[in-house]
Amino acid sequence: MVEKFTKLMLSLALFVAGAGVANAADVEEELTADMFKTWSTTDASAVVTGDAAIDFNVGVEIENGAVLCGTPGVNGFIYVDLSNYTKIVFTGTPAEGKSSFSLRVLYNREGASGANGEINPVITTETPTAELNIADLKLSYFHLVTIKIGWGQKGTVTSIKLVKPDDPLAVPKENLMNAINRGKAQSDFAKTVESFQDLTDAITNGESEYANASATESSLDDAKNAITDAIANLKLSDGYVNLTQAMFHEWTGIDDDATIKSSGGCDLNLNTSINDGGMLYGNASVKWDQYAKLIDAKSLIILGTPNGAEFGVRTDRLEVGNGGGDGNGGSLTQLNMTLTDGMATIDLSDKSAVRINAIKKSWSGGTATITDLLVEFKPRTVTVGDAGYTTFAPDMNVRATGVTAYAAKVDGSSVTLTPVDEIPANNAVIIEAATNDYELPVIDSAAAIEDNDLKVSDGTVTGDNIYVLANKNSVVGFYKLGAGVTVPAGKAYLQVEAAGRDFIGFGTETTGIKNVESVKGEGEVYNLKGQHVAAPTKGLYVVDGKKVVLK
């Protein structure tokens, strides 16, 4: 077996080809610049990590070691995978006054500038077409890294044709392989075990189908779609949130009391190759009043692949304090980080507010492909007092961990409580728990709450038929707001038209209680079966025809 990285000087393996260079069962395609990609490694296990910036001088006269196609430094991580091809056919013309010129075809380069495979085809005025037989090399893979003209040579290559056997499934196979590569580029960091396992299984099945001799166009498409869906369905672990374009706004300023004016113009370039100075997130003009505001964030995390070079990330005018700017970034700062082992992190745990104007690729050389742009947030805290109940409206999506959260629906003479596991941002719920402070983890998304009559006050809510949660004489429920009293901003309330009463008690689906028939009695306490209770303990009872919680 030929070693994967054996240097081969095989100019004799080339032979002069005539007019017909492909068999009847073969197909030809022209080599183009966009076929060059950046890859994770230089061996057969490599996956595509992004597009590549290369020199491409087909049709242009070159001389003295100049690049025909590829990278001047012969970067082994940037290449065209020709493992499934059988031939490369060169057509060209020597420079005026020259009878021939030779090329340096550099392939299977180990590392960023390793010296490995090289073949030297020769084009002459008498035989302007030369053929390189990839199949004859009997390699397990063939990565075309760079082609240069030889030293002291001068000429023009007018065409580079790639030849491979005709395959009616070539397009669905290519689509499937692209999906496999995208899936392998994903990191398991901050992903739930279940969702990442689903992706891993889809990739394994996709690779099996790609190698299946009995594969059909439909089966290949199904495998591709399964991987694409698994990538889309990756879920973040609690505490982590995707930094999205929807978080980016134009603001009235950068003070704590600044308000949103409109959506800002925000770019987000994931899963694509980024060059020096390239924009990953934010506004290209880096405007001081356009930013994503992060409250109580723990860290900013970037996941991706540095394509053959160290990747420096520059966060332009990322403000980490609470001071104001002068419109030109006066008090704003710039933080830098480096993508190491696929991750770059900025610690924000000691900052109360962070405003991100832009995240760019620094001028450090090389490119990178970023798959995830994440923010880790501190949990949101809810305090439950002696009543055992409180209302809560988080500023971000959270999971009800360690407490029971309810949606509240006014249902006749009572409020029906329906448990919910996730609380969407700026939605109010009722929290039930023992007296304590509870930390609810921030989550990337939360299911919408159905049938919830709770509203969140903006600080101006007052008027008739407004009810707020309270504990009076050990009876917890919704009490009518007093005349002229305003519901504080961020607090929850019910607005019940024509309620005609001062108090609305709880019912709950968890105990099967909805419209329990009222039991009358002058100050007497009854259970929900209508039985008189002489010495009630904590729980849900009927007092004077009203359902109440006794504490």
Long-range contacts (C-beta under 8 A, 24 or more apart in sequence): 1-140, 2-137, 2-138, 2-139, 2-140, 4-43, 4-44, 4-108, 4-139, 4-140, 4-141, 5-108, 5-110, 5-114, 5-116, 5-117, 6-116, 6-117, 7-115, 7-116, 7-117, 7-118, 8-117, 8-118, 8-119, 8-137, 9-118, 9-119, 9-120, 10-119, 10-137, 11-102, 11-119, 11-120, 11-121, 11-122, 13-119, 13-132, 13-133, 13-136, 13-137, 14-119, 14-120, 14-121, 14-122, 14-130, 14-131, 14-132, 14-133, 15-131, 15-133, 16-127, 16-129, 16-130, 16-131, 17-89, 17-129, 17-130, 17-131, 18-129, 19-129, 21-87, 21-89, 21-129, 21-131, 21-161, 21-163, 22-87, 22-163, 25-165, 25-166, 26-86, 26-163, 26-164, 26-165, 26-166, 27-163, 27-164, 27-165, 27-166, 27-170, 28-89, 28-161, 28-162, 28-163, 29-161, 29-162, 30-159, 30-160, 30-161, 30-162, 31-58, 31-69, 31-80, 31-88, 31-160, 31-161, 31-162, 32-56, 33-69, 35-80, 36-69, 36-70, 36-78, 36-79, 36-80, 37-78, 37-79, 37-80, 37-81, 38-77, 38-78, 38-273, 38-305, 38-307, 38-308, 38-367, 38-369, 39-77, 39-78, 39-79, 39-81, 39-143, 39-307, 40-77, 40-184, 40-185, 40-305, 41-77, 42-76, 42-77, 42-108, 42-109, 42-110, 42-111, 42-114, 42-143, 43-141, 44-83, 44-140, 44-141, 46-81, 46-143, 47-180, 47-181, 47-184, 47-185, 48-178, 48-181, 48-182, 48-185, 49-185, 49-273, 49-304, 49-305, 49-307, 49-369, 50-271, 50-272, 50-273, 50-274, 50-305, 50-307, 50-367, 50-368, 50-369, 51-272, 51-273, 52-78, 52-273, 52-307, 52-367, 53-273, 53-275, 53-367, 54-78, 57-157, 58-157, 58-158, 58-159, 58-160, 59-156, 59-157, 59-158, 60-156, 61-95, 61-154, 61-155, 61-156, 62-149, 62-154, 62-155, 62-156, 63-95, 63-149, 63-153, 63-154, 63-155, 64-149, 64-151, 64-152, 64-153, 64-154, 65-148, 65-149, 65-150, 65-151, 66-148, 66-149, 67-146, 67-147, 67-148, 68-103, 68-147, 68-148, 68-149, 68-157, 69-146, 69-147, 69-160, 70-106, 70-144, 70-145, 70-146, 70-147, 70-148, 71-145, 71-146, 72-146, 73-112, 73-113, 74-106, 74-109, 74-113, 74-145, 74-146, 75-109, 75-112, 75-113, 75-145, 75-146, 75-308, 76-109, 76-110, 76-111, 76-112, 76-113, 76-114, 76-116, 76-143, 76-145, 76-308, 77-112, 77-307, 77-308, 78-145, 78-307, 78-308, 79-107, 79-109, 79-143, 79-144, 79-145, 80-143, 80-144, 81-141, 81-142, 81-143, 81-144, 82-134, 82-142, 82-143, 82-144, 82-162, 83-139, 83-140, 83-141, 83-142, 83-143, 84-164, 85-134, 85-142, 85-162, 85-163, 85-164, 86-133, 86-134, 86-135, 86-163, 86-164, 86-165, 87-131, 87-132, 87-133, 87-134, 87-135, 87-162, 87-163, 88-131, 88-132, 88-134, 88-144, 88-160, 88-161, 88-162, 88-163, 89-129, 89-130, 89-131, 89-132, 89-159, 89-160, 89-161, 89-162, 89-163, 90-121, 90-123, 90-129, 90-130, 90-131, 90-132, 90-157, 90-159, 90-160, 91-123, 91-128, 91-129, 91-157, 91-158, 91-159, 91-160, 91-161, 92-123, 92-128, 92-155, 92-156, 92-157, 92-158, 92-159, 93-123, 93-125, 93-128, 93-155, 93-156, 93-158, 94-123, 94-124, 94-125, 94-154, 94-155, 95-154, 95-155, 95-156, 98-154, 98-155, 99-124, 99-125, 100-124, 100-125, 100-155, 101-149, 101-150, 101-153, 101-154, 101-155, 102-149, 102-150, 102-153, 103-147, 103-148, 103-149, 103-150, 103-153, 103-157, 104-147, 104-148, 104-149, 104-150, 105-132, 105-144, 105-147, 106-145, 106-146, 106-147, 106-148, 107-142, 107-143, 107-144, 107-145, 108-139, 108-141, 108-142, 108-143, 108-145, 109-143, 109-145, 109-146, 112-308, 112-309, 120-150, 123-155, 123-157, 168-217, 169-215, 169-216, 169-217, 169-220, 172-217, 172-220, 172-221, 172-224, 173-210, 173-215, 173-220, 175-220, 175-221, 175-224, 176-206, 176-209, 176-210, 176-220, 176-221, 176-223, 176-224, 176-227, 177-210, 179-206, 179-223, 179-224, 179-227, 179-228, 180-206, 180-207, 180-210, 180-227, 182-227, 182-228, 182-231, 182-271, 183-227, 183-230, 183-231, 185-271, 185-305, 185-369, 185-371, 186-231, 186-234, 186-371, 186-372, 187-303, 187-342, 187-343, 187-371, 187-372, 189-301, 189-303, 189-343, 189-372, 190-236, 190-237, 190-240, 190-301, 190-372, 190-374, 190-376, 191-234, 191-235, 191-236, 191-237, 192-234, 192-235, 192-236, 192-237, 194-235, 195-230, 195-233, 195-234, 195-235, 196-234, 198-230, 198-233, 199-227, 199-230, 199-231, 199-234, 201-230, 202-226, 202-227, 202-229, 202-230, 203-227, 203-230, 235-444, 236-374, 236-443, 236-444, 238-399, 238-401, 238-441, 238-442, 238-443, 239-298, 239-376, 239-377, 239-379, 239-441, 239-442, 239-443, 240-301, 240-374, 240-375, 240-376, 240-377, 240-442, 240-444, 241-374, 241-375, 241-376, 241-377, 241-396, 241-397, 241-442, 241-443, 241-444, 242-372, 242-373, 242-374, 242-375, 242-444, 243-281, 243-292, 243-300, 243-356, 243-373, 243-374, 243-375, 244-268, 247-292, 247-293, 247-294, 248-281, 248-282, 248-283, 248-290, 248-291, 248-292, 249-290, 249-291, 249-292, 249-293, 250-287, 250-289, 250-290, 251-289, 251-290, 251-291, 251-293, 252-289, 253-289, 253-324, 254-288, 254-289, 254-291, 254-319, 254-324, 254-325, 254-332, 254-355, 255-322, 255-324, 256-322, 256-353, 261-289, 264-290, 264-291, 265-290, 266-290, 266-292, 268-373, 269-370, 270-370, 270-371, 270-372, 270-373, 271-369, 271-370, 271-371, 272-369, 273-307, 273-367, 273-368, 273-369, 274-361, 274-367, 274-368, 274-369, 274-370, 275-361, 275-367, 276-361, 276-362, 276-363, 276-364, 276-365, 277-360, 277-361, 277-363, 278-360, 278-361, 279-358, 279-359, 279-360, 279-361, 280-313, 280-359, 280-360, 280-361, 280-370, 280-373, 281-356, 281-358, 281-359, 281-373, 282-316, 282-356, 282-357, 282-358, 282-359, 282-360, 283-357, 283-358, 284-358, 286-316, 286-317, 286-329, 286-357, 286-358, 287-357, 288-317, 288-325, 288-327, 288-328, 288-329, 288-332, 288-357, 289-327, 290-357, 291-319, 291-355, 291-356, 291-357, 292-355, 292-356, 293-353, 293-354, 293-355, 294-348, 294-353, 294-354, 294-355, 294-356, 294-375, 294-377, 295-352, 295-353, 295-395, 296-352, 296-377, 296-378, 296-380, 297-348, 297-351, 297-354, 297-375, 297-376, 297-377, 297-378, 298-347, 298-348, 298-349, 298-376, 298-377, 298-378, 299-345, 299-346, 299-347, 299-348, 299-349, 299-375, 299-376, 300-345, 300-346, 300-348, 300-354, 300-356, 300-374, 300-375, 301-343, 301-344, 301-345, 301-372, 301-373, 301-374, 301-375, 301-376, 302-337, 302-339, 302-343, 302-344, 302-345, 302-359, 302-370, 302-372, 302-373, 302-374, 303-342, 303-343, 303-370, 303-371, 303-372, 303-373, 303-374, 304-339, 304-342, 304-368, 304-369, 304-370, 304-371, 304-372, 305-339, 305-342, 305-368, 305-369, 305-371, 306-339, 306-366, 306-367, 306-368, 307-366, 307-367, 307-368, 307-369, 308-366, 308-367, 309-364, 309-365, 309-366, 309-367, 309-368, 310-338, 310-339, 310-364, 310-365, 310-366, 311-338, 311-339, 311-344, 311-361, 311-362, 311-364, 311-366, 311-367, 311-368, 312-336, 312-337, 312-338, 312-339, 312-361, 312-362, 312-363, 312-364, 313-337, 313-338, 313-339, 313-344, 313-359, 313-360, 313-361, 313-362, 314-359, 314-360, 314-361, 314-362, 315-346, 315-356, 315-358, 315-359, 315-360, 316-357, 316-358, 316-359, 316-360, 317-357, 317-358, 318-346, 318-354, 318-355, 318-356, 318-357, 318-359, 319-353, 319-354, 319-355, 319-357, 320-348, 320-351, 320-354, 321-351, 321-353, 322-352, 322-353, 332-357, 336-362, 339-368, 349-378, 377-442, 378-442, 379-439, 379-440, 379-441, 379-442, 380-439, 380-440, 380-442, 381-437, 381-438, 381-439, 381-440, 382-431, 382-437, 382-438, 382-440, 383-436, 383-437, 383-438, 384-431, 384-432, 384-433, 384-434, 384-435, 384-436, 384-437, 384-438, 385-435, 385-471, 386-435, 386-471, 386-551, 387-471, 387-476, 387-551, 388-432, 388-433, 388-434, 388-435, 388-476, 388-549, 388-551, 389-430, 389-431, 389-432, 389-469, 389-471, 389-476, 389-549, 390-430, 390-431, 390-469, 391-428, 391-429, 391-430, 391-431, 391-454, 391-469, 391-491, 391-492, 392-423, 392-428, 392-429, 392-430, 392-431, 392-492, 393-426, 393-427, 393-428, 393-429, 393-456, 393-490, 393-491, 393-492, 394-423, 394-425, 394-426, 394-427, 394-440, 395-425, 395-426, 396-425, 396-442, 397-422, 397-423, 397-424, 397-425, 397-442, 397-443, 397-444, 397-445, 397-446, 398-422, 398-423, 398-440, 398-441, 398-442, 398-443, 398-446, 399-423, 399-440, 399-441, 399-443, 399-446, 400-429, 400-431, 400-440, 401-438, 401-439, 401-440, 401-441, 402-433, 402-438, 402-439, 402-440, 403-431, 403-432, 403-433, 403-438, 403-440, 404-431, 404-432, 404-433, 405-429, 405-430, 405-431, 405-432, 406-430, 406-431, 406-432, 406-508, 407-449, 407-450, 407-451, 407-452, 407-454, 408-452, 408-453, 408-454, 408-494, 409-451, 409-452, 409-453, 410-453, 410-494, 410-496, 410-504, 411-507, 411-514, 411-515, 412-515, 413-501, 413-504, 413-505, 413-515, 413-518, 413-546, 413-547, 414-504, 414-505, 414-506, 414-507, 414-514, 414-515, 414-516, 414-546, 414-547, 415-453, 415-477, 415-478, 415-494, 415-504, 415-505, 415-506, 415-507, 416-507, 416-508, 416-509, 416-513, 416-514, 417-506, 417-507, 417-508, 417-509, 417-510, 418-451, 418-508, 418-509, 419-509, 419-510, 420-447, 420-449, 422-446, 422-447, 423-449, 424-448, 424-449, 426-456, 427-452, 427-454, 427-456, 428-452, 428-454, 428-455, 428-456, 428-492, 429-454, 429-492, 430-454, 430-469, 430-492, 453-494, 453-495, 453-496, 454-492, 454-493, 454-494, 455-492, 455-493, 455-494, 455-495, 456-490, 456-491, 456-492, 457-486, 457-487, 457-488, 457-489, 457-490, 457-491, 457-492, 457-493, 458-489, 459-486, 459-487, 459-488, 459-489, 459-490, 460-486, 461-486, 461-487, 461-493, 462-486, 462-487, 465-495, 465-496, 465-497, 465-498, 465-499, 466-493, 466-494, 466-495, 467-493, 467-494, 467-495, 467-496, 467-499, 467-504, 468-492, 468-493, 468-494, 471-551, 474-550, 474-551, 475-503, 475-505, 475-543, 475-548, 475-549, 475-550, 475-551, 476-506, 476-548, 476-549, 476-551, 477-503, 477-504, 477-505, 477-506, 477-548, 477-549, 478-503, 478-504, 478-505, 479-503, 503-546, 503-548, 505-546, 505-547, 505-548, 505-549, 506-540, 506-547, 506-548, 506-549, 507-547, 508-540, 511-540, 513-540, 513-547, 516-542, 516-547, 518-542, 518-545, 518-546, 519-545, 520-544, 520-545, 521-545, 525-550
